[in-house]
Amino acid sequence: MSAPVSKDLDKDLPPLVAASFYEPLGDGRFASTAATAGPWSRGFQHAGPVSALLGRAFERHEPSPGLRVARLTMEILRPVPVAPLEVTVRTVRPGRRINLLEAELSAEDGPVARATAWRIAAAPAHLEPTAHTPVPPPVPAVPTVLGTAWPGANMAGYLSCIEWRVVEGSFARPGPAAVWARSRLPLVAGEDDTPLVRALTLADSMSGVGSQLDFAKWLIINTDLTVALHRDPEGEWIFMRARVHTDPGGCAMAEAELADPSGWFGSGLQTLLVDAHASG
């Protein structure tokens, strides 16, 4: 187990731009705060909070005791604006032990993302657990100072609202990396984040954490996100070991293993567009 890490070091972190990622407006509608803005633009959101908002909606839709969200896949239809959003959810496949849910996230001018989730009955308590990966290394004692990701990057939104602690690799140079991270503010004002929300808020960062490409030279945008969790994470810290695969004539794929201080709990996958900045 990792030793507890004090929040007294918060004074060394960038100032927060908001008290939460979203503010509830009622009837499935939310105001997006400046904290949701991604590094590419102050006007468009990082997909971490977006996927977490959809995950929150899945957890609250027609609650089924004993069932949990085991897999979520989000399709990003277009850039998500930092603006009011609305979430709708429906049940595609009802069942006592398995549900398939579908959600749509819309801005004022139409849908911006869609997602599906499998909600599956929890395994029996007497099931013998299996482990195929080692317990992750401890949480470093000192936060990682990001600096500037690349010239012109927006560092005041999502990136500054996550506390990063690098274990392997570096944000300053391309290459696979491993980090501990936790959100510094709740997804929705007035609520405590659930384990699923904590995992989703961070999982979309895998292509940035593990990228072998220079963001100053290449435009790298994920079209989707899949997160599969064989158990729910415990505690506020999430460990991510991430890498990106690229090939000329193909595209890019990011993958990550996700863990908490007691061990691995799931994995993530992204499909990415790679293009030179000059070509738009």
Phi, psi and chi 1 to 4 in degrees:
 res  aa     phi    psi   chi1   chi2   chi3   chi4
   1 MET       -  143.8  -64.2  -73.6  -70.1      -
   2 SER   -78.5  147.7  -60.8      -      -      -
   3 ALA   -69.9  146.1      -      -      -      -
   4 PRO   -58.6  143.7  -20.8   31.6      -      -
   5 VAL  -110.7  126.7  178.2      -      -      -
   6 SER   -71.6  144.3  171.6      -      -      -
   7 LYS   -86.0    4.6  -72.5 -170.7  174.9 -178.5
   8 ASP   -63.4  -20.4  -68.8  -18.0      -      -
   9 LEU   -79.5    0.0  -67.5  170.6      -      -
  10 ASP   -56.3  -27.5  -79.7   -3.2      -      -
  11 LYS   -63.3  -20.2   65.0 -179.4 -175.8  -59.6
  12 ASP   -90.3   -2.2  -60.8  -36.5      -      -
  13 LEU   -95.8  161.6  -62.0  172.1      -      -
  14 PRO   -61.8  151.2  -19.4   31.1      -      -
  15 PRO   -65.2  143.2   22.6  -32.5      -      -
  16 LEU   -75.3  141.8  -68.0  169.6      -      -
  17 VAL   -91.4   -8.3  -63.8      -      -      -
  18 ALA  -161.6  169.3      -      -      -      -
  19 ALA   -90.9  -11.7      -      -      -      -
  20 SER  -161.6  167.7   63.1      -      -      -
  21 PHE   -75.5  -36.8  -71.7  107.6      -      -
  22 TYR  -136.4  153.1  -59.8  102.3      -      -
  23 GLU  -117.9  128.3  -63.2  173.7   -3.5      -
  24 PRO   -71.0  138.3   25.9  -33.1      -      -
  25 LEU  -113.4   -4.0  -59.8  175.5      -      -
  26 GLY    92.6  153.8      -      -      -      -
  27 ASP    56.7   39.7  -61.9  -35.9      -      -
  28 GLY    76.2   13.7      -      -      -      -
  29 ARG  -109.6  147.1  -60.9 -177.5   67.7 -109.4
  30 PHE  -141.5  142.5  -60.2   85.8      -      -
  31 ALA   -89.8  129.4      -      -      -      -
  32 SER   -87.8  130.5  -54.0      -      -      -
  33 THR   -93.4  173.2   72.5      -      -      -
  34 ALA   -62.9  -18.4      -      -      -      -
  35 ALA   -66.8  -21.9      -      -      -      -
  36 THR   -78.7  -14.9   62.8      -      -      -
  37 ALA   -63.4  134.1      -      -      -      -
  38 GLY   -86.8  180.0      -      -      -      -
  39 PRO   -73.4  -19.7   26.4  -35.0      -      -
  40 TRP   -77.9  -29.0  -61.5  106.0      -      -
  41 SER  -164.0  144.5  168.9      -      -      -
  42 ARG   -71.3  -15.8  -68.9  178.6 -177.5  -90.2
  43 GLY   -93.9   -8.1      -      -      -      -
  44 PHE  -126.0  147.0  -65.2  117.0      -      -
  45 GLN   -85.9  150.2  -61.7 -166.8   33.6      -
  46 HIS   -70.1  143.2 -170.8  -77.5      -      -
  47 ALA   -76.2   -8.3      -      -      -      -
  48 GLY   -61.1  -59.2      -      -      -      -
  49 PRO   -59.6  -34.7  -26.2   36.0      -      -
  50 VAL   -61.7  -49.7  172.1      -      -      -
  51 SER   -64.9  -36.2   64.2      -      -      -
  52 ALA   -66.4  -36.5      -      -      -      -
  53 LEU   -65.0  -38.8 -167.9   63.5      -      -
  54 LEU   -68.1  -40.5  -71.2  163.0      -      -
  55 GLY   -61.6  -41.3      -      -      -      -
  56 ARG   -59.0  -42.2  172.9 -171.5  178.8  -83.8
  57 ALA   -64.3  -40.0      -      -      -      -
  58 PHE   -62.6  -42.2  -75.3  135.8      -      -
  59 GLU   -63.9  -32.7  -71.9 -172.3  -55.5      -
  60 ARG   -91.2  -10.1  -69.7  167.9  173.4 -107.6
  61 HIS   -79.2  119.4  177.6   69.6      -      -
  62 GLU    39.4   64.8  -61.0  175.1   -3.8      -
  63 PRO   -51.0  134.9  -24.7   34.6      -      -
  64 SER  -120.9  105.3  -59.8      -      -      -
  65 PRO   -54.9  134.0  -25.4   35.0      -      -
  66 GLY    89.8   -7.8      -      -      -      -
  67 LEU  -104.3  148.1  -87.5   65.7      -      -
  68 ARG  -137.6  152.9   54.1  179.3  -69.1  -84.6
  69 VAL   -72.8  114.7  174.1      -      -      -
  70 ALA  -100.1  -23.9      -      -      -      -
  71 ARG  -152.9  133.9 -167.8  -86.0  -71.3  157.9
  72 LEU  -127.5  133.6  178.1  146.7      -      -
  73 THR  -124.2  125.5  -65.6      -      -      -
  74 MET  -114.3  134.1  175.3  179.7   68.0      -
  75 GLU  -105.2  124.2  -45.4  -69.2   -9.3      -
  76 ILE   -93.4  108.3  -55.9  170.5      -      -
  77 LEU   -76.8  -32.9  -55.2 -179.9      -      -
  78 ARG  -168.0  170.1   57.5 -169.1  175.1   90.7
  79 PRO   -55.2  135.4  -27.4   36.2      -      -
  80 VAL   -90.0  117.4  179.8      -      -      -
  81 PRO   -73.0  151.7   29.0  -36.0      -      -
  82 VAL   -78.5   87.1  178.5      -      -      -
  83 ALA  -160.7  172.3      -      -      -      -
  84 PRO   -58.3  139.7  -26.8   36.3      -      -
  85 LEU  -129.7  155.8  -59.8  173.4      -      -
  86 GLU  -130.4  136.6 -178.1  176.1    6.4      -
  87 VAL  -115.2  130.8 -174.6      -      -      -
  88 THR  -124.5  145.5   57.9      -      -      -
  89 VAL  -134.3  144.4 -173.3      -      -      -
  90 ARG  -140.2  157.3   70.7 -176.5 -175.1   98.1
  91 THR   -91.5  121.4  -59.3      -      -      -
  92 VAL   -88.9  -41.8  177.4      -      -      -
  93 ARG  -134.0   97.0 -167.3  -87.6 -162.9 -163.5
  94 PRO   -74.9  160.3   28.8  -33.7      -      -
  95 GLY   176.6  158.8      -      -      -      -
  96 ARG   -73.8  -34.3 -177.5  174.1   58.8   86.9
  97 ARG  -113.2  -18.1  -66.5 -178.0  -64.1  179.9
  98 ILE  -140.6  129.5  -61.7  174.6      -      -
  99 ASN  -123.1  141.6  -63.3  164.2      -      -
 100 LEU  -112.2  122.4  177.4   61.7      -      -
 101 LEU  -113.7  154.1  -52.0  179.0      -      -
 102 GLU  -134.8  137.3 -175.9  177.5   72.7      -
 103 ALA  -133.1  153.8      -      -      -      -
 104 GLU  -131.6  136.2 -175.2  170.9   82.5      -
 105 LEU  -112.3  126.4 -175.3   68.2      -      -
 106 SER  -126.7  144.4  -61.5      -      -      -
 107 ALA   -99.4 -173.9      -      -      -      -
 108 GLU   -59.5  -33.5 -176.9  179.5   14.7      -
 109 ASP  -101.5   17.7   55.9   -9.8      -      -
 110 GLY   126.3 -178.1      -      -      -      -
 111 PRO   -62.9  141.4  -21.6   33.4      -      -
 112 VAL  -119.9  -20.7  -68.3      -      -      -
 113 ALA  -157.6  151.6      -      -      -      -
 114 ARG  -132.7  154.0  -65.4 -168.4  177.5  104.0
 115 ALA  -150.1  154.5      -      -      -      -
 116 THR  -125.7  155.7   57.4      -      -      -
 117 ALA  -146.8  137.6      -      -      -      -
 118 TRP   -94.4  122.8  -78.2  107.1      -      -
 119 ARG  -106.9  118.3 -153.3  162.1   50.5 -178.8
 120 ILE  -123.8  144.6  -60.2  175.9      -      -
 121 ALA   -61.9  138.5      -      -      -      -
 122 ALA   -63.3  140.7      -      -      -      -
 123 ALA   -65.6  154.0      -      -      -      -
 124 PRO   -58.3  148.2  -23.3   33.5      -      -
 125 ALA   -64.1  -25.1      -      -      -      -
 126 HIS   -88.4    3.9   62.2  -87.8      -      -
 127 LEU   -62.5  132.6  176.5   68.7      -      -
 128 GLU   -74.7  121.1 -173.1   70.0   24.1      -
 129 PRO   -71.2  152.4   26.3  -33.9      -      -
 130 THR  -123.7  148.0   57.9      -      -      -
 131 ALA  -137.3  130.6      -      -      -      -
 132 HIS  -121.9    2.5  -57.8  -74.8      -      -
 133 THR  -134.5  152.1   53.3      -      -      -
 134 PRO   -73.2  160.0   27.4  -35.2      -      -
 135 VAL   -63.4  135.3  172.9      -      -      -
 136 PRO   -66.0  161.7   23.1  -33.4      -      -
 137 PRO   -65.7  163.1   24.2  -33.8      -      -
 138 PRO   -64.0  159.9  -18.3   30.2      -      -
 139 VAL   -69.6  124.2 -178.3      -      -      -
 140 PRO   -57.8  149.2  -25.7   35.7      -      -
 141 ALA   -74.9  -20.8      -      -      -      -
 142 VAL  -120.3  133.7  179.3      -      -      -
 143 PRO   -61.3  150.6  -19.8   31.1      -      -
 144 THR   -87.3  128.8  -60.7      -      -      -
 145 VAL   -87.1  119.7  178.0      -      -      -
 146 LEU   -74.2  -36.0  -69.2 -173.7      -      -
 147 GLY    69.1 -138.1      -      -      -      -
 148 THR  -109.7  123.8  -58.9      -      -      -
 149 ALA   -62.5  -43.7      -      -      -      -
 150 TRP  -163.2  161.6   64.7   85.9      -      -
 151 PRO   -56.3  126.7  -26.5   35.6      -      -
 152 GLY    88.3   -4.8      -      -      -      -
 153 ALA   -67.2  142.2      -      -      -      -
 154 ASN   -82.5  110.1  172.9   36.9      -      -
 155 MET  -100.7   -0.1  -55.8  -60.5  -65.4      -
 156 ALA   -94.2   -5.4      -      -      -      -
 157 GLY   -99.2 -121.4      -      -      -      -
 158 TYR   -52.5  -46.1  172.3   87.0      -      -
 159 LEU   -58.6  -34.8  -69.9 -179.8      -      -
 160 SER   -84.0  -11.4   67.8      -      -      -
 161 CYS   -94.3    0.1  -64.9      -      -      -
 162 ILE  -112.1  135.2  -56.2  -62.1      -      -
 163 GLU   -90.5  119.4 -178.0  175.5   -8.8      -
 164 TRP  -106.5  139.9  -52.6   93.8      -      -
 165 ARG  -137.9  102.9  -57.8 -158.4  177.6 -172.1
 166 VAL   -75.4  133.1  175.1      -      -      -
 167 VAL  -102.9  -44.9  176.1      -      -      -
 168 GLU  -136.3  147.3  -59.8  171.2   12.8      -
 169 GLY    79.5 -163.9      -      -      -      -
 170 SER  -160.0  143.0  170.3      -      -      -
 171 PHE   -70.5  -17.9  -77.1  118.4      -      -
 172 ALA   -82.1  -12.5      -      -      -      -
 173 ARG  -144.0  149.4   61.4 -177.8 -176.7  -86.6
 174 PRO   -64.7  152.6  -20.9   33.7      -      -
 175 GLY   141.1  160.5      -      -      -      -
 176 PRO   -56.6  153.2  -21.9   33.2      -      -
 177 ALA  -152.8  164.4      -      -      -      -
 178 ALA  -133.9  132.1      -      -      -      -
 179 VAL  -139.1  153.8  -57.8      -      -      -
 180 TRP   -99.8  144.9  -76.6   98.5      -      -
 181 ALA  -153.4  155.8      -      -      -      -
 182 ARG  -151.8  148.9   62.9  177.9  173.7 -175.2
 183 SER   -74.9  141.5  179.1      -      -      -
 184 ARG   -92.7   -2.0  -60.6  172.5   60.0 -158.7
 185 LEU  -151.3  158.5   68.7  174.5      -      -
 186 PRO   -73.6  158.1   28.0  -35.9      -      -
 187 LEU   -64.3  -50.4 -179.1   73.1      -      -
 188 VAL  -119.6  133.8  175.8      -      -      -
 189 ALA   -55.8  135.1      -      -      -      -
 190 GLY    83.0    5.9      -      -      -      -
 191 GLU  -124.6  151.8  -63.4 -179.9    6.4      -
 192 ASP   -89.5  135.6  -67.5  -31.3      -      -
 193 ASP   -67.3  138.9  -70.7  -10.9      -      -
 194 THR   -81.3  165.3   65.5      -      -      -
 195 PRO   -55.7  -40.9  -30.1   37.8      -      -
 196 LEU   -62.3  -45.1  175.0   67.0      -      -
 197 VAL   -61.7  -41.7  164.0      -      -      -
 198 ARG   -61.8  -42.6  -70.7 -162.6  -62.5  -88.5
 199 ALA   -66.4  -43.6      -      -      -      -
 200 LEU   -70.8  -34.7  -69.0  172.7      -      -
 201 THR   -57.4  -32.0  -60.3      -      -      -
 202 LEU  -100.2  -28.1  -65.7  165.3      -      -
 203 ALA   -60.3  -34.8      -      -      -      -
 204 ASP   -67.4   -9.0 -172.6   73.6      -      -
 205 SER   -79.5   -1.5  -62.2      -      -      -
 206 MET   -59.0  -37.2   70.2 -178.4   79.9      -
 207 SER   -70.4  -24.5   56.8      -      -      -
 208 GLY   -83.8  -40.1      -      -      -      -
 209 VAL   -65.1  -43.0  168.2      -      -      -
 210 GLY  -108.6   17.4      -      -      -      -
 211 SER   -70.8  134.8 -179.3      -      -      -
 212 GLN   -92.3    3.8  -83.7  101.0  -52.4      -
 213 LEU  -107.3  148.3  -61.6  174.6      -      -
 214 ASP   -81.7  115.5 -174.3  -16.7      -      -
 215 PHE   -66.6  -19.0  -75.4   92.7      -      -
 216 ALA   -73.7  -21.8      -      -      -      -
 217 LYS  -105.6  -27.2  -61.6  177.8  180.0  177.9
 218 TRP  -123.7  141.5  -63.6   97.9      -      -
 219 LEU   -89.8  121.9  179.1   66.9      -      -
 220 ILE  -128.6  110.9  -53.7  166.4      -      -
 221 ILE  -130.7  126.8  -59.5  175.4      -      -
 222 ASN   -85.3  139.5   60.3  -57.5      -      -
 223 THR   -91.6  -13.4   58.9      -      -      -
 224 ASP  -158.3  173.0   53.1   53.0      -      -
 225 LEU  -151.2  129.3  169.9   69.9      -      -
 226 THR  -122.7  129.7  -66.4      -      -      -
 227 VAL  -127.5  122.7  175.6      -      -      -
 228 ALA  -115.4  128.9      -      -      -      -
 229 LEU  -123.0  112.5  -53.0  176.0      -      -
 230 HIS   -79.4  -12.5   65.9  -92.2      -      -
 231 ARG  -154.3  165.8   67.0  168.3  173.5   85.3
 232 ASP   -80.8  140.0  -64.9  -25.2      -      -
 233 PRO   -67.9  154.1   25.3  -33.7      -      -
 234 GLU  -116.1  134.5  -60.0  175.3   -3.2      -
 235 GLY    84.6  174.6      -      -      -      -
 236 GLU   -85.7  -19.8   60.3 -177.1  -18.0      -
 237 TRP   -89.2  135.0  -73.7   97.9      -      -
 238 ILE  -118.5  131.3  -57.2  -68.6      -      -
 239 PHE   -99.5  134.3  179.6   77.7      -      -
 240 MET  -132.0  123.9  178.4 -172.0  -58.1      -
 241 ARG  -110.8  115.4 -172.8 -177.3  -60.3  -82.4
 242 ALA  -129.2  152.6      -      -      -      -
 243 ARG  -150.8  158.3   63.6 -163.5   66.5   83.0
 244 VAL  -126.2  134.2  172.7      -      -      -
 245 HIS  -107.2  133.4  -52.3  -84.3      -      -
 246 THR  -136.9  152.2   59.5      -      -      -
 247 ASP  -150.2  138.1  -84.4  -67.9      -      -
 248 PRO   -62.4  139.5   21.7  -32.5      -      -
 249 GLY    82.8   -5.3      -      -      -      -
 250 GLY  -115.8 -132.0      -      -      -      -
 251 CYS  -144.6 -150.3   57.8      -      -      -
 252 ALA  -129.1  155.4      -      -      -      -
 253 MET  -138.1  129.7 -177.5 -176.8   75.0      -
 254 ALA  -106.2  141.9      -      -      -      -
 255 GLU  -138.4  151.1   60.2  177.3  -14.7      -
 256 ALA  -149.4  144.6      -      -      -      -
 257 GLU   -97.7  140.0  -67.2   90.1   35.6      -
 258 LEU  -117.9  137.4  -55.1  172.0      -      -
 259 ALA  -146.3  164.5      -      -      -      -
 260 ASP  -121.4 -177.7   58.8   22.8      -      -
 261 PRO   -59.4  -20.0  -30.4   38.4      -      -
 262 SER   -94.3  -10.1   63.0      -      -      -
 263 GLY   146.3 -174.4      -      -      -      -
 264 TRP   -75.7  141.9  -57.7   88.9      -      -
 265 PHE  -129.0   -8.0   63.1   77.8      -      -
 266 GLY   177.6 -171.5      -      -      -      -
 267 SER  -147.7  162.9   61.3      -      -      -
 268 GLY  -134.6  157.9      -      -      -      -
 269 LEU  -148.3  140.2 -169.0   69.1      -      -
 270 GLN  -135.6  143.6  -64.6  170.0  -42.4      -
 271 THR  -101.6  134.8  -50.1      -      -      -
 272 LEU  -128.7  140.1  -58.1  109.4      -      -
 273 LEU   -79.6  135.1  164.2   74.9      -      -
 274 VAL  -124.5  125.9  179.7      -      -      -
 275 ASP  -151.0  154.5 -160.4    0.2      -      -
 276 ALA   -70.6  141.9      -      -      -      -
 277 HIS   -55.8  -38.4  -83.8  -63.7      -      -
 278 ALA   -64.4  -26.3      -      -      -      -
 279 SER   -85.3   -8.2   64.5      -      -      -
 280 GLY    71.0      -      -      -      -      -
